[in-house]
Amino acid sequence: MGRYRAPRPKGTPLITAAGEARLRAELDRLWRQERPVVALAVQDAAKNGDRSENGDYIYGKKRLREIDSRVRFISKRLEVLQVVREPPTDRTRIFFGATVEVEDQHAVSRTIRILGPDEFESSRGEVSIDAPIARALLGKSVGDCVNLESPGGLRELEVLAVSYLPTTPDTQAEKTPDETKPGED
């Protein structure tokens, strides 16, 4: 039997303006700062002769492949992402971008923010819109209860509060005409 792995399901193509700005900044950093430095190091290591036992050369080529792979992923992902710049008109219900306070059956409350799969950080209380807890909460209002199947068993959550962070205008600087996108060189 082979080592077949089913393809990973594609994440929801939603992202906040701040999340998009972070992805674009990462793409810019990788393409304009990190990749040229690594490419120069590989070029210098190649001058040392035998490449088959040259650790700097081998590691540098591996790092270049990692950078190029990430650049391709981010570029393709940015093409399909839909930037959500405004909160929904019905701010009493839970949708993308909502900050939600929930309480479980043991009176333990927790605050989570529902974001896109490309920008959430669980250590900050952010969850992906594709996560089971987010899918269970979508469309609910204050006072609603949801049952959530978790590894620890069935949990009942009550929605205590729903809010949306204010949106801010994009802080992305205008691009100068001499800049090129990754892959256009």
N, C-alpha and C positions, 0 to 999 in steps of 0.2 A: 504494500500500500504506500502511495506517495505521501508527500508532506503538503498536500493541498490545503490551502487556507482560503476560505471564502472571502471575497472582497469586502472591505470595510464599508458599511453603509455611509453614503455621503451625508455630511452634516447639513443642517438647515442653513440656507444661504443668507442669513441675517447677521448684521453686525452694526454696532453703534458707530457714530462718527469718530469717537475717541479710539475705538478698537481698530478702525480702518487706518487712522493716523499712525497707530503703533505698528501695524503690519507694514505700511509704506515706509516708516522709519527703519524698521528691521531690514527691509529689502534694500533700501538705500545704503545702510551701514554695511551689509554683506557685499553689495556690488561695488561700492565706491571706496570702502576703507579696508575691509578684511581680505577680500579676494585679491586685490593688487599686492598686498603685503605677502600673502601666501604664495602667489605666483612668482614673485621675485625670489622668495626663499627656495622654491623648487628650482628655479633657473640657476641660482647659485649652487645648490646641491648637485645639480646635473653636471656642473663644471668639474666636480671632484673625481670624475672617472666612473668606475664600476658602479652602475646603478642598482644592481641586483642585491648588493649588501649595504647600500647607502640608506641608513635609517631616516635621515632628514628628507631625502628624496621620496622614499616610500610613504612616510607619514604625510609629507606635503601634498603628494598626489591624492592620497586618501582624503585629506582635508579639503582639497579643491573639489573633489567629487561630492563631498557632503555639502559644501557651500553651493555648488551648482544645482544640486538636487533641491535644496531649500529655496533657492531663488526661483527655480521652475515651479515648485509647489505654490509659493506665495503669488507669483505672477499669474498663474492659472486660477488660483482661488480668488484673487482680486477682480478678475474678469467676471465671475459669476455672483459675487457678493452683492447684496442689496443693503445699502446703508439706510438705517432707520434714524432719521434726524429729529423727528417730532414724536412726542408721546401720543398715545391713542386719544381720541376725543372722549371716550368713556373711561375716565380715570378711576372709576370705582371697581372695575374688573381687572383681573390679572392678564396681562399680555406681555409681549417681548419688552424688556427694559424695566419691568416692574421691580420694586423693592417690596418684599412681602415679609410680614412678621407672622409666624405660625406657632401654634402651641400643640404639643402632643398630649396623649391621654394621661401622661404623668406630670402635667403642668410645667413641662420644660419648653421654654420658648426659644425661638431661633429666628434670625433675620437672614433672608437670602435675596440675592438679586439675580434675575433671569437674563442671561446674556447669550450671545452666539457661541457656537462651538469653537471658534477661533480666538476667543478673548476671555473666557471665564477663568477664574482663579479660585479654587475651592478654599484655600487658606484665608481668603478675604470674604468668604461667605457668598461667592458668586457661583452659580451653577449654569450649565449649558441648557438651552431650551430643549435639547434632545434628551436630557436626563429624566428618569422616571418621576422624580418629585416635581419637576417643572411641567411635564406633560399632565400630571394629575391636577396641578393647580391652575393651568391655563383656563381662562374664562370664568373662574370663580370670583366671588366677592367677599367682603368682610362678613363674618358670621357663618360662611359655608364650611362644611366639614368634608374631608376627602379621606378615603382609605388608600393607604400606600403599602404595597407589598415590598418589603425590604429583606435583606439577608437575616435580620434579627426577627423577622416575622411581620405580621400585619400591624400597621401603625395607623392610628386615626389622627389626622391633623385638622385643627381649626384655624381658619384665616382670621387673624386679629387686626391687621392693618395692611393697606395697599397704598403705595406712593410711587411717584416717578421723579427721578432726578431732573432738574432743569437742564435743558440742552443749551450748549454754548456754540457760537459760530466756529467754523473750522479755523484752526490756527495754522493750517498748512501754508507755507510760503509759496509765492508764485514761482514757477519754474522758469529758469532762464533758457533762452533759445539754444545755447550750446550744450545743454544737458541731453544725454541720450538715455533711453531705457535699456534695461538689461536685455541683451540679445540683439541690439540694433547696431553693434559696433562692427 
